[in-house]
Amino acid sequence: MSSKKNVLFIMCDQLRFDYLSCYGHPVLKTPNIDRLAERGVRFTRAYVQSPICGPSRMSTYTGRYMRSHGSHWNGWPLRVGEPTMGDHLKAIGVRNVLVGKTHMTADQEGLERLGIDPTSIIGVHVSQCGFEPYERDDGLHPDNRPRPKYDEYLRAQGFDASNPWEQWANSGQSVDGDIENGWLLKHSDKAARVPDEHSETPYMTRRAMDFMREAKNDPRPWCLHLSYIKPHWPYIAPEPYASMYKGAAIPAAIRTDEERARAHPVHKAFMDMRVSENFSQQGVRETVIPAYMGLIKQIDDQLGHLFKFLDDEGLAATTLIAFTSDHGDYLGDHWMGEKDLFHEVSARVPLIIYDPTEAGDATRGTVSDALVEAIDLAPTFVEFFGGKAAVNKLGHILEGRSLVPLLKGETPTAWRQYVFSEYDYAMQAPRVTLGQPLRDCRLFMIFDGRYKMMHAVGYRPMLFDLESDPNELVDRGNDPVLEPVRARLHEALVHWSLTGHNHVTTPDARIANYADNNMQLKAGVVIGYWDEAELNAERVRLGVKAV
């Protein structure tokens, strides 16, 4: 059995919280994820800090809100020098390793300005968001993008094409032999041309195992981020998963005609996007969702193999396992596709953490309804490896809170009352539809466990009471009865927005010490004293030699 502590940080892409059996899905069974929940803590109110891949992940990987790290959209570079989880783990001797997706875009202008070679050790570290890229694969590989190693793998197995990822792993085939492209929702009911064992999820699982085998001879502990690229679209699965849920009962769409008729202008603009219009048509959900479920079932099966590998290699007893997603998927709920707003099906994610230490025995198989944010994972991992002292040193940088106390069954002092999420739709069609200036395309979510308010710059807020309306179908953003609630949430949102953590180069303790102990005078800077007597009296009080 390995004695060094490790972290296996598993993230799925676009996995809804309610499409796992341990979170209540009525049809889809995920026994391996369920067993992980039986060994750890299952969090029921975990929220991402943006419902879009890139900014959500940048928040998770930095432990900071989108308003702090500045990467608002897919493809927006994370600026050089932005502290990451990898930086914090490296400082305490931990390797931060990637297998799969990050959606990180390197700040090439910043690298050039500072004279940093992107291929150098520091250049790779910065360009890869603090990860050591054992194998990076962001999951979407149209013809005009750099080719992944997965293409080479497919060709080696005999699946040759100009774009094997698209033409084999993410396309089906008609009875006449024609390739049917998996990008199109119409073909979600087809089986991917590639066999299960050579599809993306098993491939990435094996690559994670490869790393762990190689790391056995390295004395350094590791945090391995296994970042699956499914069940994100293209929604197409290999057999047997392609057929597994055909004809199965799928949950009814969470939407009503009244919701559509009375939609907030911003919500309405997203309803009018092509993907939303298609998911609102008859038969589209019935075509897509069985494939979505099949992709999730495949992930669960692969996690069964992975967890057995951990047991066989003697790693399970010393490896913390965190399982989550970067956001959800509307799948036609609220008359939307994709994941562009903050309803539960988009901003709320599954989160299960297994703590292998003896301290974790107190909470095995339990459920926590604490308000949790994805930015809490970075400080959790730092504390797991380095203790409270390590995470406390980073209080001026990390905006999340360590979940270690909750994993031990402790009651943290002054736990958060609200969770926050942000969205910048400047790059999306609704900006044009609404005629919004670029700088005003900002949406903010604040949720207190009952009331969820979505603040839209230039518009009235949206407000949902999840106690009386758990499906968020009735927008009470202009209901006079709830004006006190809106005022309270607005005040909390303003307070949050005005207290950003951007003094990342100066620890809180240093700031406090400067005034608490009059460090200005101790440094010999004399300002405002009337005469020698007054100055000497203050020096005596501080224990500084009087003149």
N, C-alpha and C positions, 0 to 999 in steps of 0.2 A: 504494500500500500504506500502511495506517495505521501510524504510528510509535508510538502509545501502546499500552501493554500493557493487555490486558483479560482477564477470566475469564468463561467460559461454564460455569456450574455446573448441570448437568442432573441432575434427580432424578426417578425414576419412583416410583409409589406401589404398594407391595405386590408388587414384582417379585422373584421368587426368583433367587438367583445362578445356579442350574443350568438356567434357561430361556433361555439364550443359547447360540449355537453355539460361541462362543469359550470358554465354560465347560463344553462337552461335551454339550449337549443332542443326542440322537440324531436328532431329526426337525426341530425348529425351526431355521431358518437365519436368522441376523441379520447379513448381510454388512457393513452400514454400521457397526454396533457393532464387528464383528470388525476392520474396517479401522482404526477408532480405536485398538483394541488394538495393531495392527501399527505404529502411529505413536507409541505411548506405552508406559506400564507397566500391566500387568494384575495386580492384587493378588488373591491367592487366599485370604487369611485376613483379610478385613475384616469387622468386626462393629459392629452398631449398639448404642447404649447403653441402648436399651429397644426391645422388639419391637412397640410400639404407636405409631401415627402421631404423636400430639401430643408425648409426652415424647421420642420418638426425634428428632423434628425440633428441639425446643427444645434438645436436647443438641448437635445438629449446628450450629444457628445461634448457640449461645453458646460452643461449644468446651468445654463443661463437663458433668460427669456429672449425672444426674438428682438424686442426693442433694445436689448443690450448687445447682442452679437451682430446684428445688422444684416444678416442674410435672409431676406424676406421672401425669396422665391427660388424655385428650382433653377439652377444655373447661376445664381448670384454668388460670387466668391465669398468665402469666409476670409475676412481680412487677415493678412500676415500679422502674427503677434497675438491674435485672439487666443486666450488660454483654453486648452482642451483637456478632456479627461485623460488623454494620453500623456499630456505634459505632467499632470498631477501624479499619475501612476508611475511614470518614468522617474520622478523625483524620489520615490520610495522603493525603486528597484524592481518594478513590475513591468513586464512586456505587455503592450497593448496591441493585439494582433487582430487582423481582419480576414474573414472569409465571407465574401458576398458583397452586399451593397452598402454604400454610404450616401450617395448622391452629392458628395463633396465636389465643389469646383474650386480649384486652386486660384489664389490671388496672384496671377502672373505679373500684373503691373507692380504689385507690392514686392514680389520676389526680385524683379528687375531693378526696381528703385533701390533696393538694399544690396544688390549685387549677390544674391543667393542663387546658386546653380540648382535648378529643380531636381537634378539627378544626384545631387550630393546627399549625404546622410541627413543633414538638417533640412535640405530642400524637400526630400521625400517625406520627412516627418511633418513638415508644415503643409505640404500639398495634399497629404492624405489625412488631414484632420487629426493628426496625432496617432494614427494607426501605422503599424507595421504591416504592409499589404501582402499577406501570404498568398491570397488570390482575391483581387477585387473584381467584382462583376456587378454593375449597376442594373442589369436585368433587361434593358431595352436596347436592342442593337439593330436598328435599321441600317440600310446599306451605306449611308453617308457618315457613319460613326466608326471610331477605331474598333477593331475586332477583338473580342474576348478570347481568353485561352480555351473557353468552352467550345468555340468553333474548331480549334485544333483537335480537341478531344473527340468531337463528333466525327470529324473526317477520319480520325484514326480508327473509329469503329465502323467505318464504311458508309457514313451518312454524308456524302459529299454534295456540295452545292456552292454557289457563289456566296450565299448567306445561310449556312446550316442552322444557325439559331432560329431564323425566321422560317425557312422552308421545311425544316424537320421538326424542331422542338415546339414551334408555335404556329403550325399550319396543319390542317387536316387534308384529306384526300377523298375525292368523289369516287363513286363506283366506276366512273369512266377513267379514273387515274389522274384527273385534274387536281392541282394543288388549290386548296381552299384556305385563304389567308386568315389566320387566327386574329389579326387585328380587327376584323369585322365581327360585330356582335352576332350576326346571322350564323356564323360558323362555330359558335361556342358549343353547339351540340355535337360537333365532330370530335373524333379522337385525334390527338396529336400523332403525327407520323412516326415519331421516335418512340421506342419501347420505354416502359416505366423506368427501368434500371439506368437508362441513359438520358433521362430527362433532367431538368435543372435541379430540382430539389434533392434527389438522391445523389447527384453529382456533388453538390455543395456539402451535403452531409459527409460524404467520403473525404472531401478535401479537409473538412474540419478534423476528421479522424487522423488524416495524414499529418496534420500539424501536431496534434497531441502526441502521436507516436514519436515524431522527431524531437519534441520538446522534453521527452523523458530524460534525456541526457544533459539537459540544460538546467543548472541549479536555480535559475531565476523563476519566480512565480509568474503566471501569465493571466491576463484577461483576454479571452478569445471571444470576439464578436462574430457569431455565426448569424449572418444577416440574410435570411431567405428573400428571394425576389418574388415569391408567390404568397398569397393568391391574387396579387396585382395583375391587372390585364396585361397582355392578351389572356382572356378567359378561355383557355383551352387546356385540357388535361389528357394525359396518355391513358390508355387502358391499363388496368380495369377501372380506373377512376372516372373515365369519361362516361361510362354507362352506369356507374354505381347508383346514381341518384336520379336517373331519368325516370320520370313518372312518379317520383316521390312527392309527398306533400311538402310544399314549401310554404313558409310563413306568409300570410297575407301582407300586402303592402301597407305600411304605416302612412296613410294619407287619406284625406277626405276632400270632397268637392268644395266644401266650405273653406278649407285651408287654402285651396288654390284660388278661390274667388276673392278672398280677403287678404291675400299675401302682401306682406311688406314689400315696398318697391325693390329693395335689394334682393330679397328672397325671390321675388317675381323675375328679376333679371337673370338669376341663376336657373330658375325653372325654364326660361326661354332658350337656354343653351342647347345645342344639338344633342349632347349626351343625355341631358335631362328629358328632352322631348322624346327621344327614342326609348328610354327606360319607362316612360309614362304610357307607351303604346301597349296594346294588348299583345301578349305572347312573348314580349322581350324578356321579362323577368323569368318566365318559364323556360326560356332557352338558355339564359346566362347562369342563373343561380345554381342549377345542378352541376355545372362545370366548376363554379366557385366552391361549392361544397366538396367536390371531388379533389380539388387542389388542396383544400384544408385537410381532408382525410389523408391524402398522401403525405403532407407535412407531419401529421400525427404518427403515421406508420414509420416514417423516417426517424422521428424522435424516439420511437421505441427501440430502433436499432442503435441510435446514439447513446441512449441511457444504458442499454446493455453493454455497450463498449466501455462506458465509464466504469461500470461495475467490474467488468472483466480485467480492465487495466489498473484497477485499484485506485481510481480517481474520484469515485463518487463520495467517499467519506471526507474528502478535503476540498471539494469543488462546490462553491456557491453557484446555483443556477437561477438565472432570471429569464423569464419568458414574457414577451410583450409584443406590441405592434406599433408602427409609426403613426397610424390613424385608421379609421374605419372606411366604410364604403356605403353610400346611400342605397344603391341597388334598387332605385325607384321609390324609396321612401321619401315622403315630403315632396313628391313630384320632382325628384332630382336623381342624377347619376353622379359618379365621382364622389368628392369629399370636401366640397368647398365651404360649407358653413359649420356651425357648432352644435347641431343636434347630437343627441347621444350616440346615434349610429355612426357619427363621423369623428367627434372629438374624444369620446370615451373609448378606452382601449382595455384589453385584458392585461392583467399584470399578476404573475405568480412568481414568488421567490422562495427557493429552497435554501435554507441556511444549514450547512452540514455540521456546524459546531454544536457542542453540548448545550449552549445557551439557546439554540433554536428549538430544542426539544419542547419547550413550554408552549410553542405555537403551532406545532405540526397539525396540519389538517384544519386549521382555523380560517375564518373569513374576517377581513378587516374592512370596515366601512369608513375609514379615515379618508379625508380629502388628500389625494396624492397627485403629484405632477411628475411627468416624465423626467424633468430636470432633477428629480430626487435620486435617480440611479447613479449619477456620477459621484455625489458625496457618499452614497451607500457603499459603492465599491472601494472608494478611498478609505473609508472607516474599516471595512472588512479586512483590508490588507494592513493598514497603518494605525488603526485605533483612533480614538477620539482626538488625540493631539494632532494627528495628521489632517483630519478634516477641519478642526478648529482653526488651524493656520490659514485655511483658505476661505474664511468667512467673508472676506472682502471681495472675493471672486465668484464663488459658487452661490447661486441664488436658490438652488434647491436645498432640501433638508434630508439628511441621512435617514433611511428607513430602518437602520439597525435596531434602534430601540423597539420599534413595532415588531420586528422579527423575534425579539427576545421576550415579548409580552409586557414590556414596560409602557408606562403612560408618559409620553414626552410632555414637557412643560410648554405651555403656550403654543400648541399645535395650530397650524394655519386655519383660518376661518373661511378662506376663499381660495378657489383655483382660478387661473387665468389662461387665456389662449388668445392668439392674435392671427390676423389674416390680412394680407395685402393683395388686393385684386387688381392692381394697376396693370398687370400683364394679361388680364382676362377680358373677354368680350363685354361683361357687364359694365366695365368702365365706359366703354363706347356707348352702350345702350343707355346708361344713366347720364352721360355727359359730364362725368366727374373729373375734376382736375387730378393729375397723377398723385399729388401729395395728399389728397383727401380720400383715396381709395383704401381706407383703413377700417377694419372691423376688430372689435375686442369682445371677448367673452369674460364675464365674471359669474361664478356660480358658488353659492353658499351651502349647497347640499339640498336645498329645496327650490330656491328661485334662481333661474338662469337668465341673465340679461345679456343681450347682444347689442353693443353700442356701435352704431354706424355713423361715421362722420357725415354731417349734413342732413341727417334724417332722425326721426324719432327712434328710440330704442325698440327692440323686440324683447319681450319678457314672457317667460313660461314658468308656471307653477308645477313642478314635477310631482308634488304631493297629490294634487287633484287631477293633474293632466300628465301622467308619466310618459305618454307618447308625444308630448309637445305639439299638439295639434291646434291649440287655441292661443294665439298671440295676444297677450294682455298688455302690450307696450303702451297703449293709450287708454287703459282702463283707469278711471279716476280713483277707484277703490284701492288700487295698488300703488298710488303715487308715493306714499311713504316708503314702500319697498324700493321703488325705482330711485328715490332720493338717497336712500341708504347705500344701495349698490353703486350709484354714480359717485358718491363721496368716497367709497372704498376704492373704486377704479381710479379716481383722480389721485388719491393718496399713493396708490401703487405706481402710477405712471410718473409721479414726481420724486420717487425714491429709488431710482435706478442705481445699479451697482456698476458704475463706470470708473471708479477710482481703483482700478485693478492693480496698480503699481504700489499702492500704499495701504498696508494692513490697518484694520480698525484700531488695533492696540496701539500702533504708533501715533495715530491721529489723536486718540484719547489721551495718551501720555503727554503729548505736546502741551495741552492746556492744563491737564491735571497737575503737572509738575513744573509748569512755567519753564519749559525747555528753551524758550526764547531768551530768558534772562540767563539761564545756565550756559547758553552758548555765547554769552557776552554781548547780546543785543539789548541795549537799555533804551526803552521808549516810555516817555510819559511821566517819569518820576520828577518830583519837584526839587529835592535836594539830596545831599549825601546821607542824611539821617534816614530819610524814607527809603532810599535804595538799600542801605546797609541793613535796615530792619527786615526787608523782604529777603535779602540774602541770608540772613541768620535763620529766618523761618524755613528757607529751603535747604539749609545746611551747606550753603555756598560761602566760602571764605569772604568775609566783609573786608572792604578797603579801608 
